[in-house]
Amino acid sequence: MALVYRKAYCDRLISYFSDMRRGEKGEILGVPSFISFAKELGVPITVLEKWRREHPDFDRAAVHAVEILRQLLMDASLNGTVNVSAAKFILSSEFGMLPSSEKAKSKKDGEEGLTEEDRRLLQNLEERLSRDEIKA
């Protein structure tokens, strides 16, 4: 029996994406994802994709969830609670936030839709990653 869509899933999705799982010492154990949210509901990811197509309110909630995740990753990488390389990979692959050196190589601009704050945070990540690589 398929799970029936309810508007309450919009708030549940936002709430789910607002929390990062943390260990006893505050370390991040995992970041929220649509796959893990679908698993929590007991449905395949295709159900969430269908809800996004058929229910504008759920689509808006999903867009907001992505914005929350993007900010969580940027903040966590800047304050050192998540591996900078992992955050950089996720931000570039999932959100099109390419480092400046890769933008020149890319045929796609990669900056469409980025705010000035996004650009500044990505530049800070690149600088921190460079410093971390020098220390290693």
C-alpha contacts under 8 A as a table, 3 or more apart, distances in Angstrom:
res1	aa1	res2	aa2	distance
2	A	43	V	7.81
3	L	43	V	7.20
5	Y	9	Y	7.41
5	Y	51	W	7.17
6	R	9	Y	5.75
7	K	10	C	5.75
7	K	11	D	7.84
7	K	57	D	7.53
7	K	58	F	7.36
8	A	11	D	5.59
8	A	12	R	6.39
9	Y	12	R	4.80
9	Y	13	L	5.91
9	Y	58	F	7.51
10	C	13	L	5.21
10	C	14	I	6.45
10	C	57	D	7.05
10	C	58	F	5.36
10	C	61	A	5.43
10	C	62	A	7.76
11	D	14	I	5.16
11	D	15	S	6.09
11	D	61	A	7.48
12	R	15	S	5.07
12	R	16	Y	5.98
13	L	16	Y	5.02
13	L	17	F	6.23
13	L	37	F	7.35
13	L	61	A	6.95
13	L	62	A	7.26
13	L	65	A	6.94
14	I	17	F	5.27
14	I	18	S	6.14
14	I	61	A	6.45
14	I	62	A	7.67
14	I	64	H	7.15
14	I	65	A	5.46
15	S	18	S	5.09
15	S	19	D	6.89
16	Y	19	D	5.89
16	Y	32	P	6.89
16	Y	37	F	7.30
17	F	20	M	7.39
17	F	32	P	5.34
17	F	33	S	7.31
17	F	65	A	5.66
17	F	66	V	7.96
17	F	68	I	6.63
17	F	69	L	6.38
18	S	65	A	7.66
18	S	68	I	6.44
18	S	69	L	7.43
19	D	32	P	7.40
20	M	28	I	6.74
20	M	29	L	7.64
20	M	30	G	6.43
20	M	31	V	5.33
20	M	32	P	6.49
21	R	28	I	5.92
21	R	29	L	5.38
21	R	30	G	5.55
21	R	31	V	6.67
22	R	25	K	7.74
22	R	26	G	5.29
22	R	27	E	5.31
22	R	28	I	4.50
22	R	29	L	5.23
22	R	30	G	7.43
23	G	26	G	5.19
23	G	27	E	5.20
23	G	28	I	6.35
23	G	29	L	6.18
24	E	27	E	7.25
26	G	81	T	7.94
27	E	81	T	6.14
27	E	82	V	7.67
28	I	31	V	7.53
28	I	81	T	6.54
28	I	82	V	6.52
31	V	69	L	7.75
32	P	36	S	6.62
32	P	37	F	7.29
32	P	69	L	7.28
33	S	36	S	5.26
33	S	37	F	6.17
34	F	37	F	4.97
34	F	38	A	6.02
34	F	45	I	6.96
34	F	48	L	7.79
35	I	38	A	5.17
35	I	39	K	6.21
35	I	44	P	7.73
35	I	45	I	5.78
36	S	39	K	4.91
36	S	40	E	6.15
37	F	40	E	5.03
37	F	41	L	6.39
38	A	41	L	5.09
38	A	42	G	6.09
38	A	43	V	5.24
38	A	44	P	5.86
38	A	45	I	5.53
38	A	47	V	7.85
38	A	48	L	6.90
39	K	42	G	4.81
39	K	43	V	5.88
39	K	44	P	6.82
39	K	45	I	7.90
40	E	43	V	7.78
43	V	47	V	6.44
44	P	47	V	5.75
44	P	48	L	7.54
45	I	48	L	5.31
45	I	49	E	6.42
46	T	49	E	4.91
46	T	50	K	6.09
47	V	50	K	5.05
47	V	51	W	6.21
48	L	51	W	4.99
48	L	52	R	6.21
49	E	52	R	5.11
49	E	53	R	6.46
50	K	53	R	5.14
50	K	54	E	6.13
51	W	54	E	5.09
51	W	55	H	5.46
51	W	58	F	6.51
51	W	59	D	7.39
52	R	55	H	5.53
52	R	56	P	6.52
52	R	58	F	5.53
52	R	59	D	4.36
52	R	62	A	7.52
53	R	56	P	7.14
53	R	59	D	7.08
55	H	58	F	5.42
55	H	59	D	6.39
56	P	59	D	4.92
56	P	60	R	6.16
57	D	60	R	5.15
57	D	61	A	6.27
58	F	61	A	4.93
58	F	62	A	6.10
59	D	62	A	5.00
59	D	63	V	6.27
60	R	63	V	5.13
60	R	64	H	6.22
61	A	64	H	5.02
61	A	65	A	6.06
62	A	65	A	4.91
62	A	66	V	6.32
63	V	66	V	5.22
63	V	67	E	6.44
64	H	67	E	5.04
64	H	68	I	6.28
65	A	68	I	5.06
65	A	69	L	6.22
66	V	69	L	5.06
66	V	70	R	6.07
67	E	70	R	5.12
67	E	71	Q	6.25
68	I	71	Q	5.24
68	I	72	L	6.11
69	L	72	L	4.99
69	L	73	L	6.13
70	R	73	L	5.28
70	R	74	M	6.27
70	R	91	L	6.96
70	R	95	F	7.71
71	Q	74	M	5.13
71	Q	75	D	6.02
72	L	75	D	5.23
72	L	76	A	5.90
73	L	76	A	5.16
73	L	77	S	6.00
73	L	82	V	7.64
73	L	87	A	5.97
73	L	91	L	7.67
74	M	77	S	5.28
74	M	78	L	6.19
74	M	87	A	7.10
74	M	121	L	6.78
74	M	122	L	7.76
74	M	125	L	7.86
75	D	78	L	5.17
75	D	79	N	6.23
76	A	79	N	5.27
76	A	80	G	6.01
76	A	81	T	5.08
76	A	82	V	5.41
77	S	80	G	5.12
77	S	81	T	6.10
77	S	82	V	4.99
77	S	83	N	6.24
77	S	84	V	5.16
77	S	87	A	6.25
77	S	125	L	7.22
78	L	81	T	7.85
78	L	84	V	7.71
78	L	124	N	7.59
78	L	125	L	6.70
78	L	128	R	7.94
79	N	82	V	7.94
80	G	83	N	6.92
80	G	84	V	7.47
82	V	86	A	7.55
82	V	87	A	6.98
83	N	86	A	5.34
83	N	87	A	6.27
84	V	87	A	5.08
84	V	88	K	5.96
84	V	125	L	6.87
84	V	128	R	7.64
84	V	129	L	6.21
85	S	88	K	5.04
85	S	89	F	6.14
85	S	129	L	6.85
86	A	89	F	5.12
86	A	90	I	6.22
87	A	90	I	5.14
87	A	91	L	5.94
88	K	91	L	5.16
88	K	92	S	6.02
88	K	122	L	8.00
88	K	125	L	7.13
88	K	126	E	7.95
89	F	92	S	5.26
89	F	93	S	5.91
90	I	93	S	5.23
90	I	94	E	5.49
90	I	95	F	7.46
91	L	94	E	5.50
91	L	95	F	5.19
91	L	96	G	6.72
91	L	97	M	5.63
91	L	98	L	7.80
92	S	95	F	5.56
92	S	96	G	4.74
92	S	97	M	4.28
92	S	98	L	4.92
92	S	99	P	7.57
93	S	96	G	5.80
93	S	97	M	7.43
96	G	110	G	5.33
96	G	111	E	7.10
97	M	110	G	6.21
97	M	111	E	6.63
97	M	114	L	7.74
97	M	122	L	7.23
98	L	102	E	6.07
98	L	103	K	5.90
98	L	110	G	6.08
98	L	111	E	7.63
99	P	102	E	5.37
99	P	103	K	6.24
99	P	122	L	7.09
99	P	123	Q	7.43
99	P	126	E	6.87
100	S	103	K	4.97
100	S	104	A	6.71
100	S	123	Q	7.99
101	S	104	A	5.78
101	S	105	K	7.10
102	E	105	K	5.05
102	E	106	S	6.04
103	K	106	S	5.00
103	K	107	K	7.93
103	K	108	K	7.75
103	K	109	D	6.51
103	K	110	G	6.60
104	A	107	K	7.90
106	S	109	D	6.75
106	S	110	G	7.70
109	D	112	E	6.77
111	E	114	L	5.42
114	L	117	E	7.92
114	L	118	D	5.72
114	L	119	R	6.63
115	T	118	D	5.06
115	T	119	R	6.40
116	E	119	R	5.08
116	E	120	R	6.14
117	E	120	R	5.02
117	E	121	L	6.06
118	D	121	L	5.17
118	D	122	L	6.05
119	R	122	L	5.14
119	R	123	Q	6.13
120	R	123	Q	5.11
120	R	124	N	6.25
121	L	124	N	5.00
121	L	125	L	6.22
122	L	125	L	4.98
122	L	126	E	6.24
123	Q	126	E	5.05
123	Q	127	E	6.24
124	N	127	E	5.11
124	N	128	R	6.11
125	L	128	R	5.10
125	L	129	L	5.99
126	E	129	L	5.08
126	E	130	S	6.17
127	E	130	S	5.09
127	E	131	R	6.32
128	R	131	R	5.06
128	R	132	D	6.12
129	L	132	D	5.01
129	L	133	E	6.10
130	S	133	E	5.18
130	S	134	I	6.28
131	R	134	I	5.13
131	R	135	K	6.41
132	D	135	K	5.18
132	D	136	A	6.30
133	E	136	A	5.15
